[in-house]
Amino acid sequence: MSKVVEIGDCVRDLISGFVGIVVKYEESMFSSDRALVAPQELNEGAVRSSYWFDTAQLEVLTKQKIKRPMLISGLGIKVETER
């Protein structure tokens, strides 16, 4: 099964209007797939919380807005990937 929402996508929750970047994705055999969405803005100077949403209620605004870095184990080097 192909997922529409991917890590790095900028999404909006259709119910609450929450906008952010998908930072984690979970697939489930017995319930809906879910995505952890991190906000892109601060709330009065403080970091806002990330929230879990069912992927069915997310609208993709920008695909791969943030590219996922690849870590080279033990060296601490980050390399941009084309995932």
Sequence and secondary structure as in RCSB ss.txt:
>XXXX:A:sequence
MSKVVEIGDCVRDLISGFVGIVVKYEESMFSSDRALVAPQELNEGAVRSSYWFDTAQLEVLTKQKIKRPMLISGL
GIKVETER
>XXXX:A:secstr
   S  TT EEEETTT  EEEEEEEE  SSS  EEEEEESSEETTEE   EEEEGGGEEEEETTSS  EEEETTT
TEEEE   
